[in-house]
Amino acid sequence: MYKFLVAVVTSGFLFAAMPASADTITANEFTNGLNSQFFADFGGGTTCEAAGNDGTFSKRTVDGWTGVGVSGATVGEIDIGESITCVTTDAVVLSEIVLSLLFNGPEFADFGEIAQITGILTDETSLVGQLRTTAVDTTADWYLDDTLIGNATNLDPALSSDAAVWSIANPFGSNAILGFILEAARSPICFYETCTNQSDYNFVSATTRVPEPGTLALLGLGLLGLGAARRRRA
């Protein structure tokens, strides 16, 4: 029993000392020209598919940021009527999604662009999120089911010389999802009194949340308690 307890205590400290690692999908991992791609190291295995227009993945790099979109209306971007859908084998909680080329205007005649990200929940319902640019080049708002949740973090300003990159932390809160759908939504802000196909952007990365070191330490303590209970019964 002593050896068992030593092993348990040691394992607890090892869990606490282990560095946390997160699963991430990045645009660099996509292959141009494919319409479906499998990622073994994300969510127990994840399949992403492109749809709309010619329905194949297309990458684009601007100001050092590489994103992926759908080859069609705008090469390397997700336009109105296009989508990228990623479905996981295991449920995941997303800690971050990064998007780029989402401008607020007047860059490229794109005013108030909106990226729409739908999270597929484990009970088969969904949460619809929208990243909406504002009049400020470094500010965008994140909405869930039309409720303002907070601001995205700007990683590169929404200027024609930059890549308009945005990081959304915990996009679906603590909700576990079995996938997400990336689409563009029509903007209510019009350019020359037309609201047609303004919104377009691309996907840079998605990262899962991992247990905090404190949680791992608690796991070790739980194992220690199990060992102590065994000794009392012996």
C-alpha angles and dihedrals in degrees: 000000000000090000090050092053092048089052092049094049091047092050090050092055091044091054090049092049096046113109114243115245128191132206113240137183114203132189090241089068093062121093121225114242098024122113096198131035134178124217112194097190100055123080094342088303127340132205119203122193132190121218137180132055106008090347101221132123118262125183128208132184122207125173090347095309118115119203134170129226139153122290105241134070093016117014112239095011139093108241133183107296094024129097147175114213121193119190122190130209093217126037114259137189111223117224096183145005120192123201132178141194092042104139134186098207170292085056110110090347089286111136124188096347117200128207115200121205120182118198116209106217125212092252089058093252120115145222117218114212127188128194106206122189119224135207089274117085093222101041133082130162126227117215129187115200088343093306117122108240101173146284129309118231114250113227097174125014123256094248128127090247092052137054103248094231122183133188118205111199118211091350094187097029114228093334115125114227136196094209147330137235122216116207140149122245127209115260121230088214110089133205113218088350094298126115105187122122104344101131117082133138141145139244119250105173149328124210131193125226118250131202115275117245089250090058090052090050090052088054089057091049090050090055089049090054090050090054093049091050090052091052092051091053093047 
